[in-house]
Amino acid sequence: MKSEYVRKYREMDRDCALLSRYQTQEGEERQGLFIPDDERMSRLWGRWEQLNEGVEKLEEPDAVFSLVKHHFQDFLESFAYTLRDTQEHPEYTYLSLHWEIENVSRLNRHPDQERCEELTKSLKERCESREEFLNLIRSRHSQEELSHIAGEFVRESRMVEEYRADLKKFFPTFSDEQMESVKGALEEIRVVLSSMAGELTDGVEKQEERKNDDLNVTVKMKEEDYRTLLQKRYGVSLDELLSWYKEEMDRTRNEVFAIAAKLDIPEPAPKTMQEVNEMLFRYEGPCDSPQEMLERANEYLKRTRALAHEYVRLPEDESCRCVAVPESCKDSYPWGGYEGGDFSIRPIRGQMFLNTYNYKNVTDGWIKLNSLHEAYPGHHVQYVRAAVDETPETVKIGAKLVPLLEGTCLRTERAFEFLFGEDPFFPLFVAYRRHHASVRICADLMLFYFGVSLEEVVKLYETELGFERGTARGQVQAQQNSPGYFTCYYYGMKKICGWEKEYGFSKKDFTELLFSAGYISMERFGELVRLTPEERERYFHEFSSLLEEKQG
């Protein structure tokens, strides 16, 4: 009988995953670029309703099935938010072009001709769909919003021109013919972006110049919208954040000073966060050049990789390297990040990046910490396990995943700080970083819940963490780009570490569990923690993706 339940669950997993690709049934072909008009969106919403009803009817013979069913509910609830976003913001199809170009340039490992054809086809589809998207954008936004969107189109057009002008840098292995093909497609989409901006509103250039980085504005959201964003997209409770964010920020600040006071240094112990930051710069400062920074990071990755392979099941031939920041991320990722890789090709190779433009503010502590958080055992390990594990397809895609995703990596920073035991200042930096994570929650609430000015939030980072203005502004920009996202680090870590202590896991067993769980919500991970070891094995293996099985 249970085999019949498993079959129904795996089919539901398949159908939910297909919906996330904007397909309403298996075998349905995507007709090029998805255009979110009323007819197509109505069809998707109808399918969402069918699947939502189907999930509600799934029987739950035991706790393992309950966990998977609850995950499906998370997935559909989260995807409803994504569907609304797609419907309400058709402009994103054009404003995400820079990400696509850099993805094909930096991550796609397929043959050059395939990469060339994929990119030129995608750009051509956008050119051909210009009128349909213009009409959709006009119908979904007010005149004031259209004015802002037009400014974004102008900026996107300029970015495309920068790629076109320096194309050899992005596609060094392309033939002359391939280069000309991409150059032509980029010029065509540049003209389309500019013309769309002009048609959306008049006076865009003047308004864009006037509003360029105005720090006196606010980006406050309606309380219900912010609450819904946190809950439906990230699985974060606004009420929980409001109940403890000040207390946690005080606690992490006190921890920094307690660790600093124990250091054997000639000068007095620091009394302010600015002094802590100055100490970290003095004793483990930045590299003398961007190249030295990348080389040092790649040396640290050798150490963190060896550590990760002791604690987590990983393919022996996987790898991760550190590279320079993508152009599109240089203003919003002050220190670094992880950008994944083309995991359709073996051996698996991923890459993290450090901000080569901001290298004078990327201290040795940041380099060490990023080699843990972004790579081993951090985001790179999460990506690898998602690619190789026998999990449901919707677990590979993810639902309300960010608190577990980022909370796991924040835990990694302290759990494995011993790897750099020769550095007496690294525990201080890890504590400083944890304080940084708690400050981020305060900053997010200030921006989107309390509605203070951008200037006040920039000053929070300057005074609370001792950031120089450019780094502080970059941090605020990252939060403007992703409302709610940066609450997830500390929120997730707080819950994860609580369960690790409550249930008495060893560090090794809990680390493997975190990276085995897949892209699930914090609530679902709590259910997973409470299962027996035998039940967990069933979750890991019985519900594998039918879509992946078909591809195999």
C-alpha positions as CSV (number, residue, x, y, z in Angstrom):
1,M,0.0,0.0,0.0
2,K,2.8,2.4,0.8
3,S,4.3,2.0,-2.6
4,E,1.0,3.4,-4.0
5,Y,1.4,6.4,-1.7
6,V,5.0,6.9,-2.8
7,R,3.9,6.8,-6.5
8,K,1.2,9.5,-5.9
9,Y,3.7,11.7,-4.0
10,R,6.3,11.4,-6.7
11,E,3.7,12.3,-9.3
12,M,2.7,15.3,-7.3
13,D,6.3,16.3,-7.0
14,R,6.7,16.1,-10.7
15,D,3.6,18.1,-11.4
16,C,4.5,20.9,-9.0
17,A,8.0,21.1,-10.5
18,L,6.5,21.4,-14.0
19,L,4.3,24.2,-12.9
20,S,7.4,26.1,-11.6
21,R,8.6,25.9,-15.2
22,Y,5.3,27.4,-16.4
23,Q,4.2,24.0,-17.8
24,T,0.7,22.7,-16.9
25,Q,1.4,19.1,-17.8
26,E,4.2,16.7,-18.7
27,G,5.2,16.8,-22.3
28,E,4.0,20.4,-22.8
29,E,6.5,22.3,-24.8
30,R,7.5,25.8,-23.8
31,Q,6.9,28.1,-26.8
32,G,10.0,30.3,-26.4
33,L,9.9,33.2,-24.1
34,F,7.1,33.1,-21.5
35,I,4.8,36.1,-21.9
36,P,2.7,36.6,-18.7
37,D,-0.5,37.8,-20.4
38,D,-3.9,37.2,-18.8
39,E,-4.7,34.1,-20.8
40,R,-1.4,32.3,-19.9
41,M,-1.5,33.4,-16.3
42,S,-5.1,32.3,-15.9
43,R,-4.1,28.9,-17.2
44,L,-1.2,28.7,-14.7
45,W,-3.4,29.9,-11.8
46,G,-6.0,27.2,-12.7
47,R,-3.3,24.5,-12.6
48,W,-2.1,25.9,-9.3
49,E,-5.6,25.5,-7.8
50,Q,-5.8,21.9,-9.1
51,L,-2.5,21.0,-7.5
52,N,-3.3,22.8,-4.3
53,E,-6.5,20.8,-4.0
54,G,-4.6,17.6,-4.9
55,V,-2.0,18.2,-2.2
56,E,-4.7,18.8,0.4
57,K,-6.2,15.4,-0.5
58,L,-2.9,13.5,-0.2
59,E,-3.1,10.9,2.6
60,E,-0.4,11.0,5.3
61,P,0.2,7.4,6.5
62,D,3.2,8.4,8.7
63,A,5.5,11.3,9.6
64,V,7.7,10.9,6.5
65,F,4.7,11.4,4.2
66,S,3.5,14.3,6.4
67,L,6.9,16.0,6.0
68,V,6.8,15.7,2.2
69,K,3.1,16.8,2.0
70,H,3.9,19.9,4.1
71,H,6.8,20.6,1.8
72,F,4.5,20.5,-1.2
73,Q,2.2,23.0,0.6
74,D,5.2,25.2,1.2
75,F,6.2,24.9,-2.4
76,L,2.8,25.9,-3.8
77,E,2.4,28.8,-1.3
78,S,5.8,30.1,-2.2
79,F,5.2,29.6,-5.9
80,A,1.9,31.6,-5.7
81,Y,4.0,34.5,-4.5
82,T,6.3,33.9,-7.5
83,L,3.4,33.7,-9.9
84,R,2.0,37.1,-8.6
85,D,5.4,38.6,-9.0
86,T,5.6,37.3,-12.6
87,Q,2.2,38.6,-13.4
88,E,2.7,42.0,-11.8
89,H,6.2,42.7,-13.0
90,P,6.6,41.6,-16.7
91,E,9.5,44.1,-16.9
92,Y,11.7,41.6,-15.1
93,T,12.0,39.6,-18.3
94,Y,14.1,42.5,-19.7
95,L,15.7,43.8,-16.5
96,S,17.3,40.5,-15.8
97,L,19.3,40.4,-19.1
98,H,22.6,41.2,-17.4
99,W,22.3,38.1,-15.2
100,E,21.6,35.9,-18.2
101,I,24.6,37.3,-20.2
102,E,27.0,36.8,-17.3
103,N,25.6,33.3,-16.6
104,V,26.3,32.2,-20.1
105,S,29.7,34.0,-20.0
106,R,30.9,32.8,-16.6
107,L,29.1,29.6,-15.7
108,N,27.8,27.8,-18.8
109,R,30.3,25.0,-19.7
110,H,28.7,23.8,-22.9
111,P,30.4,24.1,-26.3
112,D,30.9,27.7,-27.5
113,Q,28.4,27.2,-30.4
114,E,25.7,26.1,-28.0
115,R,26.4,29.0,-25.7
116,C,26.3,31.4,-28.6
117,E,23.1,30.1,-30.0
118,E,21.4,30.0,-26.6
119,L,22.3,33.6,-25.9
120,T,21.4,35.0,-29.3
121,K,18.1,33.1,-29.4
122,S,17.1,34.4,-26.0
123,L,18.0,38.0,-26.9
124,K,16.1,37.7,-30.2
125,E,13.0,36.4,-28.5
126,R,13.0,39.5,-26.3
127,C,13.3,41.8,-29.3
128,E,10.4,40.0,-31.1
129,S,8.2,40.2,-27.9
130,R,8.7,44.0,-27.5
131,E,5.2,45.1,-28.2
132,E,3.5,42.5,-26.1
133,F,5.6,43.3,-23.1
134,L,5.2,47.0,-23.5
135,N,1.5,46.6,-23.4
136,L,1.7,44.4,-20.3
137,I,4.0,46.7,-18.5
138,R,1.8,49.7,-19.2
139,S,-1.3,47.8,-18.0
140,R,0.3,46.7,-14.7
141,H,1.8,50.0,-13.5
142,S,1.0,53.6,-12.6
143,Q,2.6,56.5,-14.5
144,E,4.9,57.1,-11.6
145,E,6.0,53.4,-11.6
146,L,6.4,53.5,-15.4
147,S,8.8,56.5,-15.0
148,H,10.9,54.5,-12.6
149,I,10.8,51.4,-14.8
150,A,11.9,53.4,-17.8
151,G,14.9,54.5,-15.9
152,E,15.7,50.9,-15.2
153,F,15.4,50.1,-18.9
154,V,17.9,52.9,-19.6
155,R,20.4,51.4,-17.1
156,E,19.9,47.9,-18.5
157,S,20.6,49.3,-22.0
158,R,23.8,50.9,-20.8
159,M,24.9,47.6,-19.2
160,V,24.2,45.7,-22.4
161,E,26.3,48.3,-24.3
162,E,29.2,47.8,-21.8
163,Y,29.1,44.0,-22.5
164,R,29.0,44.6,-26.2
165,A,31.9,47.0,-26.2
166,D,34.1,44.6,-24.2
167,L,32.7,41.3,-25.5
168,K,36.1,39.5,-25.8
169,K,36.5,39.9,-22.0
170,F,33.3,37.9,-21.5
171,F,33.6,35.4,-24.3
172,P,37.4,35.0,-24.9
173,T,37.1,31.6,-26.6
174,F,34.3,32.6,-29.1
175,S,35.2,32.6,-32.8
176,D,35.0,35.8,-34.8
177,E,31.8,34.6,-36.3
178,Q,30.3,33.8,-32.9
179,M,31.5,37.2,-31.6
180,E,29.8,39.0,-34.5
181,S,26.6,37.1,-33.9
182,V,26.4,38.0,-30.2
183,K,27.5,41.6,-30.9
184,G,24.7,42.0,-33.4
185,A,22.1,40.5,-31.0
186,L,23.3,42.7,-28.1
187,E,23.1,45.8,-30.3
188,E,19.6,44.9,-31.3
189,I,18.4,44.4,-27.7
190,R,20.2,47.6,-26.6
191,V,18.1,49.6,-29.2
192,V,15.0,47.8,-28.1
193,L,15.6,48.5,-24.4
194,S,16.2,52.2,-25.2
195,S,13.2,52.5,-27.3
196,M,11.0,50.8,-24.7
197,A,12.3,53.2,-22.1
198,G,11.3,56.1,-24.3
199,E,7.8,54.8,-25.0
200,L,7.1,54.1,-21.3
201,T,7.5,57.7,-20.3
202,D,8.9,61.1,-21.2
203,G,11.8,62.8,-19.4
204,V,13.4,59.5,-18.2
205,E,17.0,60.7,-18.5
206,K,16.3,63.8,-16.5
207,Q,14.5,62.0,-13.8
208,E,17.1,59.3,-13.5
209,E,19.8,61.9,-13.1
210,R,17.8,63.7,-10.4
211,K,17.0,60.6,-8.5
212,N,20.5,59.0,-8.8
213,D,21.3,57.5,-5.3
214,D,19.0,59.9,-3.4
215,L,19.6,58.7,0.2
216,N,16.8,60.8,1.7
217,V,14.1,58.5,0.2
218,T,12.4,55.6,2.0
219,V,11.4,52.2,0.7
220,K,8.8,51.3,3.3
221,M,6.5,48.5,2.4
222,K,2.9,48.1,3.5
223,E,3.1,46.0,6.7
224,E,0.9,43.3,5.3
225,D,3.0,43.1,2.1
226,Y,6.2,42.9,4.1
227,R,4.7,40.2,6.4
228,T,3.5,38.2,3.4
229,L,6.9,38.5,1.7
230,L,8.7,37.2,4.7
231,Q,6.3,34.4,5.3
232,K,5.4,33.2,1.9
233,R,8.8,33.6,0.1
234,Y,11.1,32.9,3.0
235,G,9.2,31.2,5.8
236,V,10.2,33.9,8.3
237,S,7.9,35.2,11.0
238,L,7.8,39.1,11.2
239,D,6.5,38.8,14.8
240,E,9.4,36.6,15.8
241,L,11.9,39.1,14.4
242,L,10.2,42.1,16.1
243,S,10.2,40.2,19.4
244,W,14.0,39.6,19.7
245,Y,16.0,41.6,17.1
246,K,17.1,44.3,19.6
247,E,18.0,41.7,22.2
248,E,20.0,39.6,19.8
249,M,21.8,42.7,18.4
250,D,22.9,43.6,21.9
251,R,24.0,40.0,22.6
252,T,26.1,39.7,19.5
253,R,27.7,43.1,20.1
254,N,28.6,42.2,23.7
255,E,30.1,38.9,22.5
256,V,32.4,40.8,20.1
257,F,33.7,43.0,23.0
258,A,34.1,40.0,25.3
259,I,36.3,38.2,22.7
260,A,38.3,41.3,21.9
261,A,39.1,41.9,25.6
262,K,40.8,38.5,25.8
263,L,43.2,39.1,23.0
264,D,46.9,39.5,23.7
265,I,47.5,42.9,22.1
266,P,49.6,45.9,23.3
267,E,46.9,48.5,23.0
268,P,43.8,48.8,25.2
269,A,40.8,46.5,24.3
270,P,38.4,48.2,21.9
271,K,35.4,50.0,23.3
272,T,33.4,50.7,20.1
273,M,32.6,48.7,17.0
274,Q,34.7,51.2,15.0
275,E,37.7,50.3,17.1
276,V,37.0,46.6,16.6
277,N,36.9,47.1,12.9
278,E,40.1,49.2,13.0
279,M,41.8,46.4,15.0
280,L,40.8,43.8,12.4
281,F,42.1,45.9,9.6
282,R,45.3,46.5,11.5
283,Y,46.0,42.8,12.4
284,E,44.5,41.0,9.5
285,G,44.1,43.6,6.8
286,P,43.3,43.4,3.1
287,C,45.7,42.2,0.4
288,D,47.9,44.6,-1.6
289,S,46.2,43.8,-4.9
290,P,43.1,42.0,-6.3
291,Q,45.2,39.3,-7.7
292,E,46.8,38.5,-4.3
293,M,43.4,38.4,-2.8
294,L,42.1,35.8,-5.3
295,E,45.3,33.7,-4.9
296,R,45.0,33.7,-1.1
297,A,41.3,32.8,-1.3
298,N,42.1,29.8,-3.6
299,E,44.8,28.6,-1.1
300,Y,42.2,28.8,1.7
301,L,39.7,26.9,-0.4
302,K,42.2,23.9,-0.5
303,R,41.9,23.8,3.3
304,T,38.2,24.3,3.6
305,R,37.6,21.7,0.9
306,A,39.6,19.0,2.7
307,L,37.6,19.8,5.9
308,A,34.2,19.6,4.1
309,H,35.1,16.2,2.7
310,E,35.6,14.9,6.3
311,Y,32.2,16.1,7.4
312,V,29.9,15.8,4.4
313,R,29.3,13.3,1.7
314,L,30.7,14.8,-1.6
315,P,31.9,13.5,-5.0
316,E,35.7,13.2,-4.9
317,D,36.1,15.1,-8.1
318,E,34.0,18.2,-7.3
319,S,35.8,21.5,-7.0
320,C,35.2,25.2,-6.3
321,R,37.5,28.2,-7.2
322,C,37.5,31.8,-6.4
323,V,37.2,34.4,-9.2
324,A,36.6,38.1,-9.6
325,V,33.2,39.6,-8.9
326,P,30.7,39.7,-11.8
327,E,30.3,43.3,-13.2
328,S,26.6,43.3,-12.2
329,C,27.4,42.5,-8.6
330,K,30.2,44.9,-7.9
331,D,28.0,47.5,-6.2
332,S,25.8,45.2,-4.2
333,Y,28.2,42.5,-3.0
334,P,30.8,44.4,-1.0
335,W,32.9,41.4,-0.1
336,G,31.9,38.3,-2.1
337,G,29.4,35.6,-2.9
338,Y,28.7,32.3,-4.6
339,E,27.4,32.1,-8.1
340,G,27.1,28.3,-8.7
341,G,28.1,26.6,-11.8
342,D,27.0,24.4,-14.7
343,F,26.2,21.2,-12.8
344,S,24.8,19.5,-15.8
345,I,28.4,18.7,-16.7
346,R,30.7,16.4,-14.7
347,P,33.0,16.8,-12.9
348,I,31.1,19.4,-10.9
349,R,32.8,22.8,-10.8
350,G,31.5,25.8,-8.8
351,Q,32.8,29.2,-8.2
352,M,32.7,31.9,-5.5
353,F,33.8,35.4,-6.1
354,L,35.4,38.3,-4.1
355,N,34.9,41.9,-4.9
356,T,38.1,42.9,-6.7
357,Y,36.8,46.5,-7.0
358,N,36.5,46.7,-3.2
359,Y,39.6,44.7,-2.3
360,K,41.0,47.3,0.1
361,N,37.9,46.6,2.3
362,V,38.0,42.8,2.0
363,T,40.2,41.9,5.0
364,D,41.9,38.6,5.6
365,G,39.0,37.7,7.9
366,W,36.5,38.2,5.1
367,I,38.6,36.0,2.8
368,K,38.8,33.2,5.3
369,L,35.1,33.5,6.2
370,N,34.0,33.4,2.5
371,S,36.0,30.3,1.9
372,L,33.8,28.7,4.5
373,H,30.4,30.3,4.1
374,E,30.4,30.5,0.3
375,A,32.2,27.2,-0.4
376,Y,33.1,24.5,2.1
377,P,30.9,23.5,3.9
378,G,28.7,26.3,2.6
379,H,26.8,27.2,-0.5
380,H,28.9,25.3,-2.9
381,V,28.3,22.1,-0.9
382,Q,24.6,22.8,-0.9
383,Y,24.5,23.2,-4.7
384,V,26.5,20.0,-5.2
385,R,24.3,18.0,-2.9
386,A,21.2,19.3,-4.7
387,A,22.6,18.1,-8.0
388,V,23.6,14.6,-6.9
389,D,21.1,13.6,-4.1
390,E,18.0,11.4,-4.7
391,T,15.6,14.1,-3.5
392,P,12.2,15.1,-4.9
393,E,12.5,17.7,-7.7
394,T,10.7,20.3,-5.7
395,V,13.3,19.8,-2.9
396,K,16.0,20.5,-5.5
397,I,14.1,23.6,-6.7
398,G,13.4,24.8,-3.2
399,A,10.5,26.3,-1.1
400,K,11.0,28.9,1.6
401,L,14.6,27.7,1.5
402,V,16.7,30.8,2.4
403,P,16.7,30.6,6.2
404,L,18.0,27.0,6.0
405,L,20.3,27.9,3.1
406,E,21.9,30.9,4.8
407,G,21.5,29.8,8.4
408,T,23.5,26.7,7.6
409,C,26.3,28.7,6.2
410,L,26.3,31.2,9.1
411,R,26.5,28.2,11.5
412,T,29.5,26.9,9.4
413,E,31.4,30.1,10.2
414,R,31.6,29.4,13.9
415,A,31.4,25.6,13.8
416,F,34.5,25.4,11.7
417,E,36.5,28.5,12.8
418,F,39.0,26.1,14.3
419,L,40.3,25.4,10.8
420,F,42.2,28.7,11.0
421,G,43.4,28.2,14.5
422,E,46.7,29.8,13.8
423,D,44.9,33.1,13.5
424,P,44.1,34.5,17.0
425,F,41.9,37.2,15.5
426,F,39.6,35.0,13.4
427,P,37.2,34.1,16.3
428,L,36.8,37.9,16.8
429,F,36.1,38.3,13.1
430,V,33.5,35.5,13.2
431,A,31.8,37.1,16.2
432,Y,31.9,40.5,14.3
433,R,30.3,38.8,11.3
434,R,27.6,37.3,13.5
435,H,26.9,40.7,14.8
436,H,26.8,41.9,11.2
437,A,24.1,39.2,10.6
438,S,22.0,40.5,13.5
439,V,22.4,44.1,12.4
440,R,21.1,43.1,9.0
441,I,17.8,42.2,10.5
442,C,17.6,45.6,12.2
443,A,18.5,47.2,8.9
444,D,15.8,45.3,7.0
445,L,13.1,46.2,9.5
446,M,14.3,49.9,9.4
447,L,14.0,49.9,5.6
448,F,10.8,48.0,4.9
449,Y,8.8,48.0,8.2
450,F,9.7,51.2,10.0
451,G,10.4,53.1,6.8
452,V,13.3,55.2,7.8
453,S,15.5,56.9,5.1
454,L,18.3,55.1,3.3
455,E,20.7,57.6,4.9
456,E,19.7,56.4,8.4
457,V,20.3,52.8,7.4
458,V,23.7,53.6,5.8
459,K,24.6,55.3,9.1
460,L,23.5,52.2,11.1
461,Y,26.2,50.2,9.2
462,E,28.8,53.0,9.6
463,T,28.3,53.3,13.4
464,E,27.2,49.8,14.4
465,L,29.9,48.0,12.4
466,G,32.5,50.6,11.5
467,F,32.0,50.3,7.8
468,E,33.3,53.0,5.5
469,R,30.6,54.7,3.5
470,G,31.0,52.9,0.2
471,T,30.8,49.5,1.9
472,A,27.8,50.6,4.0
473,R,26.0,51.9,0.9
474,G,26.7,48.7,-0.9
475,Q,25.2,46.7,1.9
476,V,22.0,48.8,1.9
477,Q,21.8,48.5,-1.8
478,A,21.9,44.7,-1.5
479,Q,19.0,44.8,0.9
480,Q,17.1,47.2,-1.4
481,N,17.6,44.6,-4.2
482,S,16.3,41.7,-2.0
483,P,13.8,42.8,0.6
484,G,13.6,40.3,3.5
485,Y,16.4,38.1,2.2
486,F,19.0,39.3,4.7
487,T,16.8,38.6,7.7
488,C,17.2,34.9,6.9
489,Y,20.9,34.4,7.9
490,Y,20.5,35.0,11.6
491,Y,16.9,33.8,11.8
492,G,17.8,30.5,10.3
493,M,21.1,30.1,12.3
494,K,19.2,30.8,15.5
495,K,16.7,28.0,14.9
496,I,19.3,25.6,13.5
497,C,21.7,25.9,16.5
498,G,18.8,25.6,18.9
499,W,17.8,22.3,17.4
500,E,21.4,21.0,17.3
501,K,21.7,21.7,21.0
502,E,18.2,20.4,21.9
503,Y,18.5,17.1,20.2
504,G,22.1,16.4,21.1
505,F,23.6,15.8,17.6
506,S,27.3,15.5,17.1
507,K,28.8,18.2,14.9
508,K,29.6,15.7,12.1
509,D,26.1,14.1,12.1
510,F,24.3,17.5,12.2
511,T,26.5,18.9,9.5
512,E,25.7,16.0,7.2
513,L,22.0,16.3,8.1
514,L,21.9,20.0,7.2
515,F,23.4,19.3,3.7
516,S,21.2,16.3,3.2
517,A,18.0,18.1,3.9
518,G,17.7,19.8,0.5
519,Y,16.1,23.2,-0.2
520,I,13.3,23.1,2.4
521,S,11.8,25.5,4.9
522,M,12.9,25.9,8.5
523,E,9.6,24.3,9.6
524,R,10.2,21.3,7.4
525,F,13.8,21.0,8.7
526,G,12.4,20.9,12.2
527,E,10.2,18.0,11.2
528,L,13.2,16.3,9.6
529,V,15.2,16.7,12.8
530,R,12.4,15.0,14.8
531,L,12.3,11.9,12.6
532,T,14.1,8.7,13.5
533,P,17.3,7.9,11.5
534,E,15.4,5.2,9.6
535,E,12.6,7.6,8.7
536,R,15.1,10.2,7.5
537,E,16.6,7.6,5.2
538,R,13.2,7.1,3.6
539,Y,12.9,10.8,3.1
540,F,16.3,10.9,1.4
541,H,15.7,8.1,-1.0
542,E,12.0,7.1,-1.5
543,F,10.7,10.2,-3.2
544,S,13.4,10.8,-5.9
545,S,12.5,13.0,-8.8
546,L,10.6,11.4,-11.7
547,L,11.8,14.2,-14.0
548,E,15.4,13.4,-13.2
549,E,14.7,9.7,-13.6
550,K,13.3,10.4,-17.1
551,Q,16.3,12.5,-18.1
552,G,18.6,9.8,-16.9
